[in-house]
Amino acid sequence: MRPLVLEAPTKQLSKHLQTYQPANFDEFVGNISLLMPLFDTMKNVVFFVKDDQACYRLVSKTLIRRSGLKNKKALIGLTTEQVFLKSQGKDYLNQDLRVLREGREIVDKLELHSYASGQLGWCITQKIPVYDVENHIVAMVGISVDIDEDNERILRKHARLASVDQYVRDNLDQKINMGQLAKLANLSQSQLERTFKAVLNMSPIQFVQKMRLEHAIRLLANHKLTVTQVSLNCGYGDHSAFSRQFKQFTGISPMNFRKIHFKEP
């Protein structure tokens, strides 16, 4: 079963958290902890609450499992630097601190997580600052919902999107225009956007970005190809633009990703 059935509840929770203002951090954690048994049943959702120092205070079982730790107690008090691969963990920590210190909400961010356990996984992430009654940020809530990896199977059931999927796969080394994709699906661009989000839980642009990055990861496994050659094969005319976007989604550079995940024999 696809995980999109969880999209509506998590989005609704995000909206409620934007308006809920507890008296203090302890009250917030006490109230949210009542929901943890529910989040623990959601195998495709990572849910967490962090304090104002960006340390985990509440975590769902999915995060524990992917972190390779034994239980929740082992994760409480840690930051992302100790849970994710070092360079990615540092970037996530800086992201957390911007949410906590500047109130910058993260909305529908496509990410490829690289856990310290070695597990990789695509997700759409939300991070929301929590304000107390005096309008001070006292916590942050994060929700990451997995993206179904089997896009091809899902899209086969949607003829209009299947043609878009095939076109994108056949043209990953070319520039891809959203207008072209809408025309292929015989939809307006706004209709294409709504349909993609309903079916795949991501926008058409995010879908193209995901396909390009997955192709790049496959190519990075071939040590005979330089990073510049990989970028050209993925539709990037500028090597630096490719590296920036790769790091945006993974938290690490293409070269470091290759060193970590595809060590030379």
N, C-alpha and C positions, 0 to 999 in steps of 0.2 A: 504494500500500500504506500502511495506517495505521501510525504510528510506535509503537504500543503494544507491538510486538514487542521494543522496547528497554527497556520499563519494568522487566522482571524483572532483566536484567543490571545496570542502573543502581542499582536498589534493593539488589541483592546487594552491589554494590561499596560502597554507603553503609554497609551493615552491617559489612563487613570493615574499612572505614576507622575505624569507631567503636572497634575493638578493637586496631588496629595501632598500635604505639608505636615510632617510629624512634629511633635514638640522637640525631639532630639533624636540622635542616632540610635540609641538603645530602643526607643519606642518603635522606630522604623524597622529595625532588625527583628524585634519581637513580633510585629505584625506580619512581616513578609515570611518569617520562618514557618508560619502556619500553612503557607502555600508550597513549601518545599516537597512534601510527599507527592504533590501533583507533578511538579517539575521532575522529580526523580523517576516518574513513569515514562517520561518523554525521551526516548532514546536518541532522537534526532535534534534535541534542543539542549544547548548549553546555557545555563542561567547562573548568574552570580550577583552578589552584592559586595561592593568594596567600600572601605572606610575612606576618610579624607586623605590618607597616606597611600591610597591605591593598593591596599592589602586586602586579600580575599577574606570575607567574614561569613558569607553564606555561599555555598556552591552546590550545584546539582550533581547527581551521580555520573552523568555523562562526562562532565569535565574531569572527575576523578579517574574514570576509566581511561580516557584519552591521555591523561597526564602520566599514566603508568604508576600512580601512587596507590597505596593500599586502602585508604579511607579518607573521609572528609577532614579529620583532624590533621592529617599530614599536609593538607593544602592550606588550612586556615592560617593567616598571617603572612603567607608568601605573596610576592608580586609576580607579574608576568615574566620577569627576567628569570625566575626560577622554575617556570612552568613550560615556557616555550623555548625553542632554540635561541641561543644567546642574543644574536643580532636582532631577530624578530621580536623577542621578548622586550628588548630595550625600546624598540620603536612603539610597541604596544603600551609600555609604561609611560612613555612621553605622551601618547594619545590619551591615556587615562588621566594624566595630570592636567592636560588641557581641558578635559571635560570637568574635572574637579575644581580647577583654579579659575577657569575662564567661563565655565558654563556652556562650553561648545558641545552641543548634542551631536552624536554620530547617528545618521539615519540611512538605513538600507545600503550599508557599505559591503561591497563584494570583497571577500577575503579568502585566501588560501592559507589555512592554519598549518603550521609545522610544529607539532608538539614535541617536547623533549623525549617522549617515548618513541619518536620516529614516525608517528601516524600523520598523514596528510588529509585534509578535508576542506572542501569548499563550503562556504556559508554566507548568509546575509546577516550582518551584525547591526544591532542598535545599542547605543550607550547613552544613558539618560542621567543628568545630574539630579540629585534629590535635595530640595530646599526645605529647611525647617520653618517654623512659624515666624521666625525673625528674618527670613529670606537669606539665610546663610546656607551654602552648600555643605551638607554633612555626609553625603554618601553618593555612590554611583551604582546604577543597576545596568547590567549588561545582558542581552539576549542574542544568541547566535543560533539561527535556524539552518540546518543542513540543506544543501541543494542536492536534489536527486542526481546521482552520477549518470544514470541511464537515460539521458535526454533523448537518445535515438528511439528507445522503446516508447517513451511518452509521446514524442512528436509523431510517431507513426499513426497514432489515433487521431491526429489533427492534420488533415490533408493540407490546409493552407500553410500551417507552420512547418510541415515536413519539407515543403519546397524551399522555404527560407533556410531551414537547417542544412539541407543539401548544398544550397548555393554558398552558404558561409563556409562549409567544410571544403568545398571545391575552390574557394577563392581566398584562402587565408593569407596568401602571399600578395594580395591586391588590396587596394583601398576599397572599403565597403561603405556604401551610402545607405542611410536609413530609408531614404525615398525609394531606392531600388528594392529594398526588402519589402516595403509596404506594397509596392506594385506587384511583386511576385506573389504576395499573399492575397492580392485583390482587396486590400484594406487601406484605410487612411492611416497616416502615421500614428494618430492618437488611438485608433482602433487596434493597431498592431501593438502598441505599448500596453494597452489594457489586456489584450489577449495573452501576451507573453507573461505578464505578471500573474494572470489568473492560472495559466498552465504550468509555468516553470518557476514562479516566484522570483523572477528577475526581469529587468527591462531588456529590450532588444540590444541595446548598446552593451549592457553587462554580459549578455549571451555571447556577443562577438568577442568581447574582451576575454571571457572565460575560454572560448574555443582557441583563440590565439595563444593564450598562456599555456593551455594544455598541450598544444602543438609544440610550443617552445620547450616545454619540459621534456617531451619525447625526444626532441632534437638534441637537447643538452646531454642526453644519455650517450650520444655519439661523440666521443672525445676528438674525433677527426675534424669536427666542425668547430670553427671559431664562434665566439659570441656574436661577432658581426655577421657571419653567415647565417646564424640562427635568426637574428633580427630581420634580415632581408627575407628569409623564407617565411616569416610570420607577418609580413606586410608593413614592416617598419623601415622607412627610408633612412632614418636617423638612428644610429646605434645608441646614442645617449638617451633618446626618447624611449626606446625599448627598455633600456636598463632602469630608467626612472619608473616606468609603469610596472615593470616586473617587481621592483622593490616595493612599489605602492601596494601591490596585492599580496606579496609574500613576506615582506619585511627584510629581505636580503637581496643582494645583487645576483644576477644570473651566474656569475663565476663562483660565488660562494655557495649558491644552491647546488651547482654541479659538484663542488668539492665535498659537500655534506652528503648528498644523496646518490651521487654517481662516481664513486671513487674508482680510479683507474686500476685495472687488474694487475 
